[in-house]
């Protein structure tokens, strides 16, 4: 009996550890062409944009992504965007998009505006030289996601 319970628990733990990877894989498959399009049109490596979306939205599963279709955690400030505000449980304002695809487009435009010198550079340049977005260690997390999920293959 104890052995059966131990085996069952081990299987459950193993399967639940795979859940985020499956979710992220589906998310990557869904959005990789969009990321590649913005690499071609804006110069943001697809790997960088995919990693940012995974980190910021938990592969589209975060509270903000689910309720505002904001996959990049871009904040809302009065008078600075054409999009409506979404207020989270703590009262923070986030950009709210009619579709998740518009979130991707707005993110590409946002990055071009704020990181114009990075456009056209490879993902390694981004994680080494970009600062000011997402706080301390943000770009190290982006690098980890790019390597862990082999996102560089989409560049």
C-alpha positions in Angstrom: 0.0 0.0 0.0 2.8 2.5 0.9 4.7 1.6 -2.2 1.6 2.2 -4.4 1.0 5.6 -2.7 4.7 6.5 -3.2 4.7 5.5 -6.9 1.4 7.4 -7.5 2.8 10.5 -5.8 6.0 10.3 -7.8 4.1 10.0 -11.0 1.9 13.0 -10.1 4.9 15.1 -9.2 6.7 14.2 -12.4 3.6 15.0 -14.6 3.0 18.3 -12.9 6.6 19.3 -13.4 6.1 18.8 -17.1 2.9 21.0 -17.3 4.7 24.4 -17.6 7.0 23.0 -20.3 4.0 21.7 -22.3 2.2 25.0 -21.8 5.3 27.0 -22.9 5.8 24.7 -25.9 2.2 25.3 -27.1 2.7 29.0 -26.5 5.9 29.1 -28.5 4.3 27.1 -31.3 1.4 29.6 -31.4 3.4 32.8 -31.4 6.8 31.9 -33.1 5.6 33.1 -36.6 4.4 36.4 -35.1 7.8 36.8 -33.4 9.6 36.1 -36.6 7.4 38.6 -38.4 8.4 41.3 -35.9 12.0 40.3 -36.3 11.7 40.9 -40.0 9.8 44.2 -39.7 11.2 45.7 -36.5 14.6 44.0 -35.9 13.8 42.4 -32.6 15.1 38.8 -32.4 12.2 36.4 -32.3 13.9 34.7 -29.4 14.0 37.8 -27.4 10.3 38.6 -27.9 9.3 35.0 -27.3 11.3 34.9 -24.1 9.9 38.2 -22.9 6.3 37.0 -23.5 7.0 33.7 -21.7 8.5 35.5 -18.7 6.0 38.4 -18.5 2.9 36.3 -19.1 3.7 32.8 -18.0 3.1 31.7 -21.5 -0.2 33.6 -21.7 -1.5 32.2 -18.4 -0.9 35.1 -16.0 -3.7 37.0 -14.5 -2.8 40.1 -16.5 -2.5 38.2 -19.8 -5.8 36.4 -19.2 -7.7 39.6 -18.3 -6.1 42.2 -20.5 -4.5 40.2 -23.3 -1.2 42.0 -22.3 1.5 39.4 -22.9 4.4 41.7 -22.1 3.5 43.5 -18.9 3.5 46.9 -20.5 2.1 49.4 -18.0 -0.6 52.0 -18.9 -0.1 55.7 -18.2 -2.8 58.3 -18.9 -2.3 60.0 -22.2 0.5 57.8 -23.5 -1.4 55.0 -25.3 -4.5 54.5 -27.4 -5.3 51.4 -25.4 -7.6 51.2 -22.3 -6.3 50.5 -18.8 -6.7 47.3 -16.9 -6.3 47.5 -13.2 -5.0 44.5 -11.3 -5.9 43.5 -7.8 -3.4 45.9 -6.4 -4.6 48.8 -8.5 -1.6 48.9 -10.9 -2.6 49.9 -14.4 -1.7 47.8 -17.4 -2.4 48.3 -21.1 -5.5 46.3 -22.1 -5.6 45.1 -25.7 -8.6 44.0 -27.8 -6.5 41.0 -28.8 -3.3 39.3 -27.8 -1.9 39.9 -31.3 -2.2 43.7 -30.7 -0.1 43.2 -27.5 2.7 41.7 -29.7 2.5 44.5 -32.1 2.5 47.2 -29.4 5.5 45.5 -27.7 7.4 45.5 -31.0 6.7 49.2 -31.4 7.6 49.9 -27.8 10.9 48.1 -28.1 11.7 50.0 -31.3 11.0 53.3 -29.6 13.0 52.6 -26.4 15.8 50.3 -27.7 16.4 51.6 -31.2 20.1 50.9 -31.0 19.4 47.2 -30.4 17.3 46.7 -33.5 18.9 44.2 -35.9 21.4 42.9 -33.3 21.3 39.2 -32.2 19.8 37.9 -29.0 23.2 37.7 -27.3 23.8 41.4 -27.8 20.3 42.2 -26.3 20.9 40.2 -23.1 24.4 41.7 -22.7 23.6 45.4 -23.5 20.0 46.2 -22.9 19.2 47.7 -19.5 16.3 49.5 -17.8 13.5 47.1 -18.8 12.1 44.7 -16.2 14.5 45.6 -13.4 17.6 43.9 -12.0 18.5 40.5 -13.5 15.7 40.8 -16.1 18.0 40.1 -19.0 19.6 37.2 -17.3 16.2 35.6 -17.0 15.6 36.3 -20.7 18.9 34.6 -21.6 17.9 31.6 -19.4 14.5 31.3 -21.3 16.2 31.6 -24.7 18.6 28.8 -23.9 16.3 26.6 -21.9 13.6 26.6 -24.6 16.1 26.9 -27.5 14.3 30.0 -28.7 17.4 31.1 -30.7 16.3 28.5 -33.4 13.5 30.9 -34.4 15.9 33.9 -35.2 
